[in-house]
Amino acid sequence: GIGAALAAPILFILTPNPSITLLIAWLHIIALALSMRLPHFNQIIQKTSECFDLSWRSIGATSAGAAAWLIMSAGMLHGPLTLANCSAANATIGGVMGGHLIAMYAPSVIAARWPKLFPPLPSLGLGLCLMIFGVAEIFSNSTILPISLSLIGIGIGWSITNIGCFQLLYQEQRPSRAMLALHDLSLLSAAALGALAFPA
């Protein structure tokens, strides 16, 4: 994940053509797939729910995850554009986005060694607070450094929120397939809404 995060912006800066852009998109997909191998999946209780259980855990995890993906989508859309409007160089924008992508996966590396540092509810609260503060800075600021730090903060917040989200969702038992389908649909819909509701 970290390798893909570093390679994608570098390739975009050095050779901005359609073929390389497609390669960059695949690098991002690979990085996201690797990030899904979060450490708490090794500790999931094997019992699977047989029914569509809308418990407070599933509702809370899905709602928090959807909020995180909405904010991430809005931040990733506006962040680079705002940096460009601040006359940031292409290399600067690429470096900031590389740092942002690394921040999206770094907390899961820490969680792999010390999973107890990421209890579900505090992780959700901290992660969402970081993201809300970061996206507010992006929309209200017009200088390079605060926007750059905000993008990194959004990446860290997204990762922490997702760790807490999955831990809460799987805390008692493995959710049913229907519940996981609703969870995934909610997150992807929120990501699309984040891009559409806050157009560039």
C-alpha positions in Angstrom: 0.0 0.0 0.0 2.8 2.5 0.9 4.7 1.6 -2.3 1.7 2.2 -4.4 1.0 5.4 -2.7 4.5 6.7 -3.4 4.7 5.4 -7.0 1.3 6.8 -8.2 2.0 10.6 -7.8 5.6 10.2 -9.0 4.5 8.5 -12.2 1.8 11.1 -12.8 4.3 14.0 -12.5 7.0 12.4 -14.7 4.8 11.0 -17.5 1.3 12.5 -17.6 -0.3 10.5 -20.4 -3.5 8.3 -20.6 -1.6 5.0 -20.3 0.2 6.1 -17.2 -3.0 7.6 -15.7 -4.6 4.2 -16.1 -1.6 2.5 -14.4 -1.9 5.0 -11.5 -5.6 4.2 -11.1 -4.7 0.5 -10.8 -1.9 1.3 -8.3 -4.6 3.1 -6.1 -6.9 0.1 -6.4 -4.1 -2.3 -5.4 -3.2 0.0 -2.4 -6.8 0.0 -1.3 -7.1 -3.7 -1.6 -3.9 -4.2 0.5 -5.3 -1.8 3.1 -8.4 -4.1 3.6 -6.1 -6.7 5.1 -6.5 -4.9 8.5 -5.1 -6.7 11.5 -8.4 -7.1 13.3 -9.6 -9.5 10.6 -7.3 -12.1 12.1 -9.3 -11.9 15.3 -12.8 -12.0 13.9 -15.1 -14.4 15.7 -16.0 -17.1 13.2 -19.7 -17.3 14.1 -21.7 -15.7 11.3 -25.1 -14.1 11.8 -27.8 -15.9 9.9 -30.2 -13.0 9.9 -30.2 -9.4 8.7 -29.4 -7.8 12.1 -29.7 -4.0 12.3 -28.1 -3.7 15.7 -26.7 -0.5 17.1 -23.3 -1.8 16.2 -24.1 -2.3 12.6 -25.9 1.0 12.3 -23.2 2.9 14.1 -20.4 1.3 12.1 -22.2 1.8 8.7 -23.1 5.4 9.6 -19.6 6.3 10.7 -18.0 4.6 7.7 -20.4 6.4 5.3 -19.5 9.8 6.8 -15.8 9.0 6.5 -16.1 8.0 2.8 -18.2 11.1 2.1 -15.6 13.4 3.7 -12.7 11.6 2.1 -14.3 11.9 -1.4 -14.9 15.6 -0.9 -11.5 16.2 0.5 -9.6 14.3 -2.2 -11.6 16.1 -4.9 -11.0 19.6 -3.6 -7.6 19.3 -2.0 -5.4 19.0 -5.1 -7.6 21.7 -6.9 -7.2 24.1 -4.0 -3.5 23.5 -3.9 -3.3 24.3 -7.7 -5.3 27.5 -7.1 -2.7 28.4 -4.5 -0.1 28.1 -7.2 1.5 25.0 -5.8 3.9 23.2 -8.1 3.0 19.9 -9.6 5.7 18.2 -7.6 4.3 19.7 -4.4 0.8 18.5 -5.2 2.1 15.1 -6.0 4.1 14.9 -2.9 1.2 16.0 -0.7 -1.1 13.4 -2.3 1.5 10.8 -1.8 1.7 11.7 1.9 -2.1 11.7 2.0 -2.2 8.1 0.6 0.5 6.9 3.0 -1.5 8.4 5.9 -4.5 6.4 4.7 -2.7 3.1 5.5 -0.1 4.0 8.2 -2.5 3.6 11.2 -3.3 0.0 10.2 0.4 -0.8 10.4 0.4 0.4 14.0 -2.8 -1.5 14.7 -1.2 -4.7 13.4 1.3 -4.5 16.3 -0.9 -2.8 18.9 -4.5 -3.5 18.1 -5.7 -2.4 21.6 -4.7 1.1 20.8 -7.7 1.3 18.5 -10.9 0.6 20.5 -13.9 0.9 18.2 -15.9 3.9 19.6 -12.9 6.1 20.5 -11.4 5.3 17.1 -14.6 6.4 15.3 -14.8 9.6 17.3 -11.2 10.6 16.8 -11.1 9.6 13.2 -14.2 11.6 12.3 -13.1 14.6 14.2 -9.8 14.6 12.3 -11.6 14.4 9.0 -14.2 17.1 9.8 -11.5 19.5 10.9 -9.4 18.7 7.8 -12.1 19.1 5.2 -13.2 22.4 6.9 -9.6 23.7 6.6 -9.5 22.7 2.9 -12.8 24.6 2.1 -11.8 27.6 4.2 -8.1 28.0 3.6 -6.0 29.3 0.7 -2.5 28.6 1.8 -0.4 25.6 0.8 0.8 24.3 4.2 -2.5 24.2 6.1 -4.2 22.5 3.1 -1.3 19.9 2.9 -1.5 19.1 6.6 -5.3 18.9 6.3 -5.1 16.3 3.5 -2.7 14.2 5.6 -5.0 14.6 8.6 -8.0 13.4 6.5 -6.0 10.3 5.4 -5.1 9.5 9.0 -8.7 10.1 10.2 -10.1 7.9 7.4 -7.9 5.0 8.3 -8.6 5.3 12.1 -12.4 5.5 11.4 -12.3 2.5 9.1 -10.4 0.4 11.7 -12.9 1.4 14.4 -15.8 0.8 11.9 -14.8 -2.8 11.1 -13.9 -3.6 14.7 -17.4 -2.5 15.8 -19.1 -4.3 12.9 -17.3 -7.6 13.7 -17.2 -7.2 17.5 -19.8 -9.8 18.4 -20.0 -12.0 15.3 -19.4 -12.0 11.6 -22.3 -10.0 10.0 -24.6 -11.6 7.5 -24.0 -11.2 3.8 -27.1 -9.0 3.5 -25.7 -6.7 6.3 -22.3 -6.5 4.6 -23.9 -5.7 1.3 -25.9 -2.8 2.8 -22.7 -1.6 4.6 -20.7 -1.6 1.4 -23.5 0.0 -0.6 -23.8 2.8 2.0 -20.1 3.5 1.9 -19.8 3.6 -1.9 -22.9 5.7 -2.2 -21.5 8.2 0.4 -18.3 8.4 -1.6 -20.2 9.2 -4.7 -22.3 11.8 -2.8 -19.2 13.4 -1.5 -18.0 14.1 -5.0 -21.4 15.2 -6.4 -22.6 17.3 -3.4 -19.4 19.3 -3.3 -18.5 19.9 -7.0 -15.2 21.5 -7.9 
